[in-house]
Amino acid sequence: MPTILDGRVLSRKLNQGRVKAAAAKLDRRPGLAAVLVGSDPASQVYVRRKGVVAGRVGFVHKQINLSADIDQAGLLKVVAELNADSEIDGILVQLPLPKQLNATEVLDAIDASKDVDGFHPINAGLLAQGRPLFVPCTPLGVMRILEDASIPTSGKHAVIVGRSDIVGKPMAQLLLQANCTVTICHSRTQDLAAEVARADIVVAAVGRPEMVLGEWIQPGAVVVDVGINRLEDGRLVGDVHFESAAEKASHITPVPGGVGPMTIAMLMENTLRSAAVRQGVVLDF
């Protein structure tokens, strides 16, 4: 049986350990603002979870609920107000947005120094240059999982299934900086199974339930499943067929309970870093 990479345990250790302790030493509590547009049930759950964790680590959390029919100008006005709020260190706009809104323009409008999701083009560019300010939370959470489990990356071949700006591309940058040889696969990749079979580390982030099969996995590979998909019977599954992949992998993340909790933990860490910079405090991690 493989080692299960438990993101719930690691996230609690980080949140209740160094993040909470460092936040308590600041002159002002870190402030995180979450903007929720509309009433999408999944988005409501995600934002609520972020708020709960923020409260547990001692942050100030502000949730701004906006009508689904808000126009672009109205949403940009809310973002501008948060940019100007000296008590707010981190701003996130929960995605997806309703169809009438331009998500790229909204994310670009967030002050890059408060962009704790790491989606602003300035932060994307800094990451590409290897001198990041804020790293997107999910890829950063994956790296923390690998580090905590002492999984070597230098010289290893990593295959990422998915090329999104939120996960696939920044994941590739981080693994490159960790001295992996990186292959990014996507919908036009020929013979995906053969590409995955070459990987020492597989990161699945394509948004298709149980797409990556165990028979594709090289014996002893590390499998990180970023996907979370709800099936018609109500079950939550990842982008990897867990049972068959677990027969081959040396380490594997579960769904749920793997990468998801670490995404929120990294959001807290990014917000803490932003608050520390604003207060002139150097963190010791």
PyMOL commands that set and color helices and strands:
alter all, ss='L'
color gray80, all
select helices_A, chain A and resi 7-24+41-56+72-84+103-109+112-114+121-128+137-148+168-177+192-197+214-216+242-246+259-278
alter helices_A, ss='H'
color red, helices_A
select strands_A, chain A and resi 3-4+31-37+60-66+90-93+157-161+181-185+201-204+222-225+229-230+236-237+251-252
alter strands_A, ss='S'
color yellow, strands_A
deselect
rebuild
show_as cartoon
